């Protein structure tokens, strides 16, 4: 078992003939992901890496029965529009890798997804995607550090996801699914959306939640854990020494005024009974302790 | 992207937001004096720096004559303005010259995106003129909010209702709600990430206008705003940050002495934390981005080393798309072509880490196994220097 994606997930690649789209289509195919089609307007009818290319998502869904898509289309070619196209075509899971999508576009996209009845779940944008080790991966996550197991991983940061998976795997802790939810301010799926999925997944025994400065998604996640979760959660917050008012790389990571501080996030998690690791190296031991206490 | 008050007012005026009459910006005292003359002999001289609290710090002064303007501008231009928001101080290179206005009441208005509701929110308070976070703490009821439906937009009745909830004087509700309509239009038109008017002034003659204006632009939207491109140059306060951003490198200067280069914002922040935990002080945040090639890594090292405070550099890479052998090549070519006098600790993991380590073997670079080990080593080397 896993969450969101497994070996049956049928994936479309939007922007399959671009540099990044083509490269990662190859990587996904190599990992065993069922990439059933690609979309590049104007290149319909072509075949790339053995995968048929279509002019629109609607065409591709009709021909391939795809139920997930991954977007590599860059921001200046209207990546936000690609999300809406996938939703209109009835795709259930859209993973948007593209970065630098304007905030105003993402506000509109999220409102449209809601108006369509929330039948499409959006992961990202500006995210590395997801991996269910041993089965499938959607996006750009390098799979070498991941092995199947019982720890669920959800993170706002891509490289931290890899680093923490590496620590877990070295300590003998495999993963059910790892989800990179993205570093932007207006993401489609937040901690509070992923936590209930892990809670309901019988194979997930513990969850590692990786947050960073900016916004209040970690606090909201902590409140959810306190009220609803029975499985142990271990936390980590990046940027604990970052100064206020400075944007740390991506648009979401900024402490503005009193909001988004690491102190508030750590305190909220601890209040919810979540041990917060000071270093990533401590995470596997905290997971093991949490699992031992539960038994 | 932060823009100056005078630029913010240009943006606002384009969408019909009322602002005080001005005679432009000056970078010499003579220009300032001429500008005051143009305004009829009296003017307000305002330092153009990216910080609030300018008034208290001596960055806003009224000139009663062109001669007085000359003296005021002389002392203001070139001064290092220290405010509570910018205690390190920022040099004043430009001043804005505006008509003087007599304010009878001060309102606070802002528009910004709210991450929780994923909607834009308009914030209004009759208690303008002071720090809104202080108001929020001592009198939260004095602040009214309006969430804007992204598909419907904002209705006039909602803006009037917002005014009533914010306890705006009834006589001014129509003018203030009209002001907010234009303000919201401006926010949308320029893809702002923050628009703050404090104070929104009501004057003795019954005008309602933006006495001050703070506008931040969403950097991700700049590609579709050629009209704002000219503002980018004046948006930087730090010369090294300006140089890095010209090269499209995500770099933030932090003031310490341990230079940091990593891939990914999250890993970079975690590395800063690890250095601090080991007893060091990070000099910067630098994310090389995904898939960096050797030349890029060399460029990044150049940026970090251009900070004279840097006494050592920690390079921490967890390769995904980024290949560790490319990073290693970049570091080696940089050490060969540049005269580097400070120690460099390198930690490579992930994609092609073994190949990368092989390239570094035999060089003067200090290898490290883990992030904690790397942080401990660089702090020890910097402290010994």
Interface residues (C-beta under 8 A of the other chain):
Chain A: X75 X76 X100 X101 X102 X103 X104 X106 X107 X108 X110 X111 X112 X115 X128 X140 X141 X142 X144 X145 X155 X156 X157 X158 X159 X160 X161 X162 X163 X166 X183 X185 X186 X210 X212 X213 X215 X216 X217 X220 X238 X239 X240 X241 X242 X243 X246 X247 X248 X249 X250 X251 X252 X253 X257 X258 X278 X279 X280 X281
Chain B: X113 X115 X116 X118 X119 X120 X133 X149 X150 X151 X188 X191 X193 X218 X219 X220 X221 X223 X224 X250 X252 X254 X262 X263 X264 X265 X266 X267 X268 X269 X270 X272 X273 X274 X276 X277 X282 X285 X287 X290 X318 X319 X320 X321 X349 X350 X351 X370 X371 X372
